[in-house]
């Protein structure tokens, strides 16, 4: 869920690379902020139902330390 404090239109370099990869392959979804508990519950239910239909892309290595700076740096895919 994109928080209301997010300053701009969605930009992939503001996401951790593994999350961006999983958005691209359809495993993860990004949604705009909502105040509706029913909408969020529906997103969670859909994610739960999708979990065994699409494999996550975990090809990007995990980070051993927290990032610094204003954006993620991607290597070659």
PyMOL commands that set and color helices and strands:
alter all, ss='L'
color gray80, all
select helices_A, chain A and resi 12-14+17-24+37-50
alter helices_A, ss='H'
color red, helices_A
deselect
rebuild
show_as cartoon
